[in-house]
Amino acid sequence: MKILIATGRLAESTVRKAIGEKADVLVANIDIAAFITPKKLIKTFQEAKLSKVYDLILLPGLVAGDFSKASDVLGCKIRLGPKHAYDLGFVLSFVGKIEFSDKIPACELLADVRKEIALELIKKNEEEASSPFTLRGVKLGGKARMKVMGEIVGALEMDPPALQAKIEAFIARGADVIDLGATLNTLPEQAKRAVSFAKTITDTPVSIDTLDSELIREGIEAGADLVLSLNSTNLETAGPIVARAGVAVVIIPDEERSLESLIRNVEAARRLGIEKIIADPVLDPVGHNITESIVRFHEFHRMYPEIPVFFGVGNVTELMDVDTIGVNAVLCGIGVEVGASILFTPEFSDKAQGSITELKRASEMMMLSGIRESSPKDLGLDLLCIKEKRRRPESPLPKNAIQARSSKGWHIDPAGPIRIRTVADRISGKGGFIVAEHEKTSVVGKNSREVMDTLLELRLVSRLDHAAYLGRELEKAELSLQFNRSYAQDDAF
């Protein structure tokens, strides 16, 4: 297929470097490639007196306009390439494999395609993966993807509506297993009621999280699929109950957290007839022998490669004042090397919110990395939320520019003041609504543009300075929802 790349003078060298010999280049008589128009494209093409007949012309992804007539005049398809010239090499590798768009930039189109391919590969491998056992169809251990367990702290004492909202939120965020946490004050009847209720509202595996043998008994009778946890303090009393029920159980070391005590407890559980064993060597927080605990995981997995491993990621993320995204990803990478089957997080503190989603994506990335025998990069999936994979080209400061300065005062808009706030989506943990409240009405929208457009359409803004202020605040509100942060009008983001 013969391909022509249309660009401007400033991007010419970047374009030629990106495409090599894969396509020809047409440089329009214009500096900025995004300003190419249908007329300018036709004129440049005709003046170039090109000898080849082209099948496809790729425009810069930021070009706007209807190029259908230009396509008829030039006798070939005209489609949008990527927004940035350095992505052309990647985009050209898909020519002939997919149909490019005249409305969606190729980089955005291919991001969806790559993601779809990646997710299909994960799904296929998960279906074919062998594992020691399953919980309600969820594979644990073996070649299966690491599963994310979300603990609902204090779940056994929650009233049904609150528990249901929490379960639905965790599942929406990607939890593969729901863990119902107990407290020191939890009563047996509360354990039974909470597990029974959870089983009626979800097909996701449910675990009961306690060392109390009586609570474990009630949880199992109510239908718990998994028990957290057994060690030498409760193996004699709760172990036979677990064995008779045939449910899965997490075995932990004794108080000293030694590898030897974990091994003793695993062997004791086996002697009791417990078959579905998951081992937790216990991941310690940073500053409290995390390296030693990782070595413990590695040693256990080397000795018992057939036993699924429980990896308490939340032990680290909850006890660090660091954004969880990168920490969760790195811990997932360590987890896959030490045989982790379950990635555990309580999402308890505000700073750890979003950990379930992050761990789910990281577990998918690690699975893809293993399939492709590569580092977890260029997979079609990523956890880049703040930093960029590649920076856009930068331009120098213009000459003779005027130094910006803020105005000395402000004036009340005769159309009236507007209060801005946000309402976050507490189920998915992502997005929500921007609310702009005026004395006449309130406008609600999912992004700053639609809210601002509606305010202008309703003539609730009459001053340019007020419109500029609202634009800034609405954009901050949208960013706060995007990054799951709180928003307060006039505060810095």
N, C-alpha and C positions, 0 to 999 in steps of 0.2 A: 504494500500500500504506500502510495506517495503522499507525504505529509508536508505541509507548509506551516511554519510557526510565524505568526504576525506579532510584531513587537515595536517598541519605540527606541529612540536613540540611546537613552540612558541605560536601558536593560539589555542592549544588544550583546555585549560581551558576556554577561551572565547567562543569557539564553544559549549562545553558541557553546559555552563551556558545559552547560547542563545537558545538551542534546547530542553533542559529538557528531557522529555521521548518521544519526537516526532520522533526521529530517532536514529540510531546507529552511532558511530564515528570510523573512520579508520585513525590512525595516521601514516603517512609515515615517513620513516627514513630520515628526512630532517627538517631543522629549519623553512625555509620560505615556506609556503604553495603554493605560486604562482609558485614555481619552480618544482612542481610535473609534471612528464612526463608520457606518456602512459606506458613505460616500468616499471617505478618506481611504478606506480599504480598497474599494474598487479602483480609485484613481492610482493609488500606489502600485497595485497589482498590474494594471494596464501599462503604467509607465515603466515598470521593471522589465516588461517584454520577456517574461519567463518562457523558456522553451518546453518545460515539462507540463503535463496535464496532471493536476493534483486531485486526489480522492478526498482529502480532508484538509481544511484550514483550521488551526487552533488559535483562538484569540486569547488574550490575557483574561484570567478568570474574573477580574473586576470590571470588565467592559460591560456597558449597559446599552440596550437598544435592540431593535428588531433587524436581524441580518438576513431575513428570508429572501428579500429581493436581491441582495448582494449574492446570495447563494445561487439564485437563478442566473444572474448575469455572469458569474464566474464559473458556473457549471460544476460545482462541487459542494460537499457538505461544509458548513461553517459551524463550529461548536466552541464552547468555552473550555479553555485549558485550565491549569491551576492558577490560583491567585498570585503565587510567587514563582518566579522563573526557575529557582533552584529545584523545584519539584517536577520539572518537565521530564527529566530522565525517568523518574518513577512512573509518571503518567503514561509516557510513550510505550512502556512495556505492556500496557493493557489495550493498546490499539488493536482492533480486530477481535478482542475478547469480550468487550462490553460496548454498548452504545453510549457515546458521550451526549451531553445535554446542551441545549442552546440557552438554558436558564440557570442551571446549577453548575458552579465551577467544578472542574474535574477532580480537584483535591478533596472537595466535600463529598462528591459522588463516590470516589474510590475509598474514602474513609469508611463509608457505610458498607461498601463491598468487602473491604478487607476485614472489617469487624464481623460481617455476616459469615465470611469464609472461616474466620477464627472460631466463632461460636459453633458453627456446624461441625468443625473438626473436634472441638471439645465434646460436643454431644455424642458424636460417633464413637470417640474413644471411651467415653464414660459408659456407653451401652455395651461395648465390647470388653471392658475391664473386668478382670477377675478380682475377687475380694474374699476375705475369710468369712464374712457374714454381712447381712443387711438388716436395717431397721426400717420396717414399713417401706421397703423398696429402695431405701437409701444405702448405697454401698459404702462400707467402711474398710479401709486398709487395702492392701494389695496394690494394684495398678490404678485404683479409682482416684478421682480428684479429692484433695483434702476438703473435708466438709466443715462448714462454719456453724458453731454452736453459740447461740445467743442466750446468756443467762438473764432472766427477769428477776432482779434482786427483790426478795421479799414477796415473791409471787404467791406463795401458799397462803398468805394472809390477805391478799387483795380481794375486793368485791368483784363479782363476775364482769360488770361492764369495764372496769379498769383493766382487768386481766385480759379480756378479749381485745381491747384496744392495743395493749402492749404486744400481744401475740401477733395480731394482724400487722402491726408496724414492723416487727422483727422479720416476719415472713416477706413483707413487701420489700424490705431492704436486702433480702437474700439469704436469710438464715436457713440452713438445712436441717437443724435440730433445735428445738426449743427446750431450754433448761429452766425448770421452776425452782427457784431458790427458797430455802427455808431460813428462819431466824431461830435464835435460842428460845423464843417464846411461842413458836408454832405448835399448835395442838394437832393430835392425830386426825381429828375430824376435819380440820382445815386442809390437811394434806390430801385426804381422800376427796374432799369436795373440789379442790383446785385441779387435781389431776383428772378427775372425772369430767369436769367442765371443759378443760383444755382438749380432751379427747373428742368431745362432741363438736368442737368448732374448727378442728384442723386435722388433716391427714398427715401433717408433718410429725416426725418422731418426737416424743415428749419424754424428757428425763426429770427425775426428782433429785434434788441436790441437797443432801443431808448425810450426816453420820449416824443419826438417831435411828436405831433399829425399828422402833415402833412406827416412825414416820415412813420408813422404807417399806414396812409391811403394808401400811395403808395405801401408799403410792402404787405398789405392785398390784394390790387387789383392785385398785381403781383403773389399772391398765397402763401404767408407766412402761415405756419401751426400754428405758435405760436408767441405771442407778448410779449416782455420784454420791458417795464413794465408799469403798470398803478398805480397811486395813486391819491390823491386829486387834484394834479396840472393838470392832464390831463384826469381825468375820464369823466368830462362833455363833452369834445370835442372829445376824442378818444373812450370813452366807447360805445356810440351808434354805431360807425363804427364796433367795435369788435363784439358787440351783433348781428348786422344784418348779419355779415359774418359768425357767428357761430364758429369762431376760438378760440383756447385756449389762455389764457392770464395769465401772472404772475402778481399778485397783491403784491405791496410792501407797507411798512409803509411810513409815511411822514418823513420829515427831522429829527425829533427827534428819529425816529426808535422805537417808543413805541408800545407795544402790542395793546394798545387801538386804536391807529391810524390804525394799520393793520386790526383790526376787523371792524372798521368803513368803511374802503375802501373795504373790502370783501363784507360787507352787501350792500354798495352802488352799487358795481358791480352786485350783485344779483338783486337789484331793477331795474337795467338797462336791465336786461334780459340776462346777460352773464352767460352761463351755465358751460363752461369748465374753471374752476378757479384753478390755482395753487398759493399757498401762499408762500411768501418769508419773514420770520421774520428777515432776514439779519444776517448772521454769521459775527461777528466782529473779527478782527485779535488779535493774542496774544499781550498782552500789552495794549489792547483797549477794555477791558470788554468782552473777549470771553466767560467767564463763565456765565455772565449775559445774553449774547445772546443765549447761549445753553438752559438756563432756559426758555427764551422766546419761543424757538422752542418747548420745551417740553410742555409748557402751551398751546400754540396754538394747538398742535396736540391732547392734551387731550380734548380741547373744540370743535375742528372740526376734528374728526378722519377720516371723509369721504373726506376731501380736500387734494389732493396731495401737498407735501411740496418741495419747491426749496431750496437746500442746497449749498451755495456758497463756496465750498472748496477752490477755488482759492484765496479767500479773506485772507486765512490763509497761504497757501503754498507760494504765491507770496511775502509775507511780512515776511518771515523767511529765514535766511541763514542756512538752515538745509536740508539735503537730503529729497526729497519729498516722498520716498517710504513708510517709516514707518508712516510719518505724514498723508499721504493719507489713509493708511489702518486704522489707529486709528479714523480718522474723519469719515470714512465709518461706522465703528462700532458705533460711536455716532449717525451718521445719521440714521441708521436703527432703533435705539431706539427712535428717535424723529420724525419718520414718513417720512423721506426723500424719495422722489420719483425721483428727479433729482439731480445729483451730477455735479456741474458746475465748469469748469476750463478753463482759457484762454490759458494755456501753453505759457504765454507771455515772461517771462524771460528765459534765458538759463538754470538756475538752476531748473526750473519747467518743462523742456522738459521731456516727457515720462509720464506726469501725467495722460493723457487720458488712456493709457495702464494700468497704476497702479490702477487707479480708477475702470476700467472695471474688472480687476482681483479681486480687493478687494470687489467689489459688488457681484461677483460670489461667493467668499468665504463667505460673510455674508449671502447670500441666502442658501448656503449649511449648514452653521452653524445653521440657523433657521430650516431647514428641519430635520436635525439630532439632534436638540436640544442640541447642544454641543458648546464648545468654537471653534473659528476658527483655529483649528490645526488638523493635521493628516486627511486632507480632500481630498488629492490627488491634490490639487491646493495650491500654496503658493506664497509669495512675498519675499522669501529669495534670495537675490541677492549677498550680500556680506558675511554675517555671515552664519555659518553652523548650521543645525539642530542637527547634531551629529558630534563630532570631530573624526578623524581617530586615531587609536592607535599611540602613540609616542614612539620612541626608544631613548635610552641614547646616549650621545656622545661616539664615539669609543675611546679606549685607544690608546695612542701614536700617536694621529693624528697630522698632520703637519698644522701649522697655515697658513691660506691662506693669500696671499698678491698680490696686483696688480703689473703688470709689470712696469718697469721704463720708458718705451718708446713705441712707436708704429711705424710700418713700412707700407708704402703704398703697397697695393697689386698690383703686376705687371699686374694682369688681369684687373685692373681699379677700381675706386671707384663706389659705388652704393648709390643712394639717395633713402630714404624710406619715403613715405607719405601715407595718407589714403584718401579715398573718401567715406563719409558716405552715407547711404541710407536715404535720407530726407523724403521719403514717409512713410515708416514704423517706422522710428525712431530707428531701430535696425540694426546692422550689416553694411555691405558695402564691400569695396574692399581695399586691401593692394596693393600699387604700389611700385615696386622696379625698379628704373630707372638707367640704365647703358648706357654708350655712344654708345654701339652697338644696344641695344634694351631695351624695358621695359617689365617687367613681372607683370601681374595683377592676384591676387587670393583672395579667401575669407578667407584663414587662413594661418598662418605662415609656416606650414609644406609644403604645396603645393608650396608656393613661394620659399622657401629655396631649396626644391627638384629640382625645375625647374632651379634655378640659378646654382646649382651644375651640373645638366645635361647639361646645355649650356656652362659649363666650364667658368663661369664668376667670379668664386672665386677660388683662387689658394693657399691662405695661411690659416693655421689652426686658427690663431688669428683673421683673418678677418671673417672666417666662424663663429667663436664663437661670435664675435661682432654682426654680422648680425642676428644670431639666437636670441640674446637678444633683439635687436631692433625690429625684426619682431614679436616676442612674445608680446612686449609692444604695437605695432601697433594693433595686434589682440585684446588685452585686451581693448584698447581704443575704438575700434568699438563695442566690446561686452557690454561695460558699457556706450556707447554713450558719450565718452569724446573726446576732441581734442587731436591730437598727434603732437609732434615735435621731430624730430630725435635728440638724445643725451640728451633730457630733461628727468627728472625723471617722472615716471608715478604716 
